[in-house]
């Protein structure tokens, strides 16, 4: 694994440290690794995970992908699940992927 050293203005350092302190990210490495993964997902058009990037179903969504999800959801009509049911299903997915905190 390689090492990268960067310099940031104090306000940016404060922001990143706040994200870690608030539990949004577990570490400085995870914060920057997530930024790289997001950037790569937004610019990469080919599939492939041999470089350590997450599998396609775990990559961050692009804005266009989110817009399509919203369009599809609106077109599907009203469902019968309660908000509680949906939240429990979402927690189960996150737990299954090993990403549930606390």
C-alpha positions as CSV (number, residue, x, y, z in Angstrom):
1,X,0.0,0.0,0.0
2,X,1.3,3.4,-0.9
3,X,1.6,6.5,1.2
4,X,0.5,10.0,0.3
5,X,1.3,13.2,2.2
6,X,-0.9,16.3,1.7
7,X,-1.1,19.8,3.1
8,X,-4.4,21.5,3.8
9,X,-5.4,24.9,5.1
10,X,-6.4,24.9,8.8
11,X,-10.1,25.3,8.1
12,X,-10.0,22.1,6.0
13,X,-8.1,20.3,8.6
14,X,-10.7,21.4,11.2
15,X,-13.5,20.1,8.9
16,X,-11.9,16.7,8.4
17,X,-11.1,16.3,12.1
18,X,-14.7,17.2,12.9
19,X,-16.0,14.5,10.5
20,X,-13.9,12.0,12.3
21,X,-14.7,13.3,15.8
22,X,-18.5,13.2,14.9
23,X,-18.2,9.6,13.8
24,X,-18.9,10.2,10.1
25,X,-15.6,8.5,9.3
26,X,-13.6,6.3,11.6
27,X,-10.2,7.7,10.6
28,X,-8.3,10.1,8.5
29,X,-7.4,7.3,6.1
30,X,-11.0,6.3,5.7
31,X,-12.0,9.9,5.0
32,X,-9.6,10.3,2.1
33,X,-10.0,6.8,0.8
34,X,-13.8,7.5,0.6
35,X,-13.1,10.7,-1.4
36,X,-10.9,8.9,-3.8
37,X,-13.5,6.1,-4.3
38,X,-16.2,8.7,-4.9
39,X,-14.1,10.6,-7.4
40,X,-13.2,7.4,-9.2
41,X,-16.8,6.3,-9.3
42,X,-17.9,9.6,-10.8
43,X,-15.2,9.6,-13.5
44,X,-14.8,5.9,-14.3
45,X,-17.1,4.4,-16.9
46,X,-15.9,0.8,-17.0
47,X,-16.5,-1.9,-14.5
48,X,-13.7,-3.7,-12.7
49,X,-12.6,-4.1,-9.1
50,X,-9.1,-5.6,-9.5
51,X,-7.6,-2.3,-8.2
52,X,-9.1,-2.4,-4.8
53,X,-12.2,-0.3,-5.5
54,X,-15.5,-1.6,-4.1
55,X,-17.7,-3.8,-6.1
56,X,-20.3,-2.0,-8.3
57,X,-23.2,-2.4,-5.8
58,X,-21.1,-0.7,-3.1
59,X,-19.8,2.3,-5.0
60,X,-21.1,5.7,-4.3
61,X,-23.9,6.8,-6.6
62,X,-23.5,9.6,-9.1
63,X,-26.1,12.3,-9.2
64,X,-27.6,10.9,-12.4
65,X,-27.9,7.5,-10.8
66,X,-29.8,9.0,-7.9
67,X,-32.0,10.9,-10.2
68,X,-32.9,7.7,-12.1
69,X,-33.6,6.0,-8.8
70,X,-36.0,8.8,-7.9
71,X,-37.7,8.6,-11.3
72,X,-38.1,4.9,-11.0
73,X,-39.5,5.2,-7.5
74,X,-42.0,7.8,-8.5
75,X,-43.1,5.7,-11.4
76,X,-43.6,2.6,-9.3
77,X,-46.5,4.1,-7.3
78,X,-47.3,3.9,-3.6
79,X,-46.1,0.9,-1.7
80,X,-47.6,-0.9,1.3
81,X,-44.6,-0.9,3.6
82,X,-44.4,1.4,6.6
83,X,-41.5,3.7,7.2
84,X,-40.5,1.4,10.1
85,X,-40.4,-1.6,7.7
86,X,-38.3,0.3,5.2
87,X,-35.9,1.4,7.9
88,X,-35.5,-2.1,9.3
89,X,-34.8,-3.5,5.8
90,X,-32.2,-0.7,5.2
91,X,-30.5,-1.6,8.5
92,X,-30.4,-5.2,7.6
93,X,-28.7,-4.4,4.3
94,X,-26.1,-2.2,6.0
95,X,-25.5,-4.7,8.7
96,X,-25.1,-7.5,6.1
97,X,-22.4,-5.3,4.4
98,X,-20.7,-4.8,7.7
99,X,-21.2,-1.0,7.7
100,X,-23.6,-0.5,10.6
101,X,-22.1,1.7,13.3
102,X,-22.9,1.6,16.9
